[in-house]
Amino acid sequence: MRFATLRIDGTLTAARIEGDRAVLLDAEHAVEAYLRRGRLKETGEVDAGSAHYARVSPSPAHILCAGLNHRGHLEELKRPAPTFPTLFAKFASTLTGPRDVIALPRVSDHIDGEAELAVVVGRRLRRADVREAREGIAGYTVANDMSLRDWQHRTTEALQGKVFDRSTPLGPVLVTPEELDDARDLAVTFTVDGEERQRGRTSELLFGPAELLAYCSTFLTLEPGDVLLTGAPGRTSAADTPLTPGRTLVTAVEGIGAAINPTTADPLPDTRDLWREHLARRPGTPADETP
């Protein structure tokens, strides 16, 4: 099945996507529709092609992301395969819709996109084994782990480069596992104005979706609606021209669909000089430190 979260007249509503039909349901979002499947009432219908898609999981309790989790990406970086999953987190405020405009922050000189398969949790998972974790997957969707590289690499922790507001498209649809053979071998691509920046396949993930969920459930209770980004496959756009306003980003996963996001200039000012001035007044700050 394919579920979506649509925004209609400013209100979120769930829909079941059937070809060019979006069948409206008496649920607020895609995850609720999945949890109540078989007990839903149809409330209307709109055209699936022109619908306003919101992020499939509007307010997850947890968003976990796997880095260094694709063999092609590790080869590109000339990094050894990690023994354990490399993880970081995002916040719900980082998410945006799969058709929304993304304002690129003026405070960064190097913003990249990363196409990724995303997993949505469908039941509570705590100390789950891989089989239990696989059975706990509600479905799969598309995500773009947009990153401020200059902020990401300021320290050994990547967080500050990964969580700028409304930067991570999630959607357009939640596709249940049986329709995708558990996402074992799907093409994942990222293009900017039609120019390919990234390509890979989910079959080359180092740790698969169920393995990642099982591992994370060891230290964190995962709840329905939680989201896991499985890592950027293949080459990324890190070495290419950074993203700029006025571009169209297309993040796609085979069998699921695409997030199509125009970029625009950030309306907020560039405040980096203010921070530099603040540091310059702090005792003991190295003279060449430039945040």
N, C-alpha and C positions, 0 to 999 in steps of 0.2 A: 504494500500500500504506500501511497505518497500523500503525506500531510503537509500543509503549509499554514503559516500564520499570516493573515492578511490584515491590512489596515483599511477599514471602510468607514468613511465619515468620521475619522479621528478615533475610531474604536477598533481594538484588536478582536479578531474572530478567527476560529480555525476553519480550515477547508480541506476537503479530500480532492486531490487533483486527479482528474480522469481525462487524459488527452487535453482538449482545449476547453474543458469544463472545470470550474472550481466550484464544487458543491459545498455550500456553507453549512456549518455544523453548530450545534448548541454547546460549543466549548470555546474557551478564550484563545487558545493557541494550539500549535501542533502537538506539543508534548501531552497536554491534557487530552487531546483527541486520541492520541495513541493509548494513553492509560485507560480511556473509557471506550475503546473500540468495541463494537458490538452492542453498545448501550447509548449510541448517539442518535440524535434526531436531526434530520436535514431541515434547514431553515430558509434555503434559497439557492441561487446560483448566479455566478458572474463569469465573465470570460477570463480564462486562465492567462491568456496572453497579455491582457491589459491590466491585470490586477496589481495592486500595490502590495508587494511582498515585504513583510517585516522579518526580523530575525526569528528563526524557527523556535528558539528557546529564549523568551524575552528576558527572564531574570534568573539565570542559573545560580545556585548557591556556590558552585565551584567551577572555575574554568582552568583546566590543566593543559599544559603544552609540552610536547616532547621535542627536544632538540637533538641534533646529531643522530637522527634515527633513520637515515636512508643511506644505503650503501653508496649510491652515486654521489650524494652530497658529501659523504665522508671522504670519498676519493678526490673530489674537487678540492676539499680543504686539506687533503693530505693528513688526515687525522685517523688514528686507530679507532676501531670499534669499541665503544664503551662496554664495560661489563654489566652495568646497571643502566636503566633509562635515565637520560639527562632531562630534568624537568624544571619548568618555571610556571608561574601562574599569571593569569589575567583577572580582570574584574568585569562585572556586568556592564559597567560604564564604557568599557572598551568596545563593546559590540555595536554593530550598526546593521541596517538592513541590506539585503543583496541588490537593491536598486537605488540606494541612497547616495547622495553626493558626499564625497569625503573631502573635508578641508585639510589641506596639508600644512602642518604647523610651520610658522616662520622661524621658529627657534631651532630648526634642523636644516643642515645643508645636504643631508644624504638620507633620503627615505626610499626604502625598497618594499616590494611586495613579495609574498611567498604563498603560493597556492598549496593548500593542504586538505587532505581528507579529515573531516571532523566526525566525531562519534558523539551521539547523544545517549545518555544513560536512561534506562527505562524502569529500573527498580533499585531499591536501596542495596548497596553492595558494601559489605564490611568483611575483611579477611576472606575474600572470595578466591576460589581457585580459578584457573583459566576457563574451565567449562562453565562454571557459574557466572563468570563475568561475560562470557559470550552470550549466555541466555539472558543476561541483563541489559543487552544493547537494544534500545528502542529503534535506532536506525542511524543512518549516515547522512551527512550533508557536506556542503562546501564551505571552506573558510579561507580567508586571506590574512595571514599573520603579518600585517604591515609593520615595518620596523624602522625606527630612527637609528641608523647605524652609528652615527657619531655619538649619540647618547648611550646606545647599547654597549659600546666599547670604552666608555669612560672609566668603568670599574670592572672587576671580575664578575659582577652580577649584572645580568641582562635586563632586569625588570624595567628600569627607567626608559629603555628604548623600545619597550614592547606594549606599553599600556596607555598611550595617549588616547584621549577621548574619541569615541565613535570612529575607531580606526579599523575594526576587524569585522568585515562583512560575514554574516552567517546565514546561509540559505542558498537557493530559494526554497527548497523542499526537504523534508525529512523522509527518507526512503527506508522502508523496513528491510532487515537483513536478507530475508529470503528472496527479495527481488534482485539482489546484487551478489549472490553467492558469498555473503559475508565480506564483501569488498576485497576479495583475495587478489584480484588483478585488474585494476581500473587505471586508465590513463588520467593523469593530473597535469593541467597546463595553466600557464599564466601569460597573458598577452597585454601589451600596452599599445593602443591604437593599431591593433592588428599585428604588431611585431612580437614574435614569440620571445619570451624572456626565460621561460622555465618549462621543462617537460620531464615527466617521470612516470613510474607505475607503482601502485600500492604493493605489488608483489615483491618490491625491493626494500620494503620497510624492514628494519632490523628487528624491532619489536612490534608485533601486530597489535591491532586494537584490543583484543581480549586480553593479551598478555599485559598491555599497559594498564588496563582497568584493574586487572587482578593485582598488579604490583601497587598501584596507587591506593587500592582499597585496604592494603596492609596498614597504612599509616593515616588514612583519611576515610571517613564514612561518606561514600558517594550517594547522592540523592537523585531521584528522577528529575530530568531536565539538566543535570550537570553536563558539561561539554568537555571533550578531550580533543585537542588538535594533535594529530599523529606525527607531525614533522614534515619539513619541506623535502619533497623528492627531487632527484635529479639535480641539475645545475640551478642555481638561484641567480637573481639579478644583481648580486652584490658588486660585481665587477663592471656592471653596465652603467649607463647614464641614470642618475637618480630620478625619481618621479618628480614631475612638475605639474602645476595647475593646468587645466585645460585638456587633460588626457582622459582616455576611457580605458579602465582596467577591466579585463575579463578573466575571472578565475573560474576554472571549470574542472569538474570531475565526471568522467565517463559514467553514463547511466543515471546521473543525478541531475545535472544541469549546470548553470553558470550564474555566478554573481557578477553583475555588470554595473560598475561604479564609476561615474565621472569624478574627476578631481577639480577642486577649486582652491583659490587662495584663502589662507587663514585670515579671518577678519580681525584677529587679535594681534597685538604688536609683538615684535621681536624684543624680548626682554633680556637677552644674553648680556648686553653691555651693563645692565644694572647689576647683574650678578658679578661680572668682572670687577666693577667698581667696588662692590661690597668686599670681594676677596682682597682687593688691593689695600683695603683699610684694616684688614685683619692681621694681627701680629704673627710673624712666622710663616706667612704664605709665600711659597716660592714665586719668584718674579716671573717665571715663564709659565705659570699655571694659567691656562686659558679655558675656562669651562664652556 
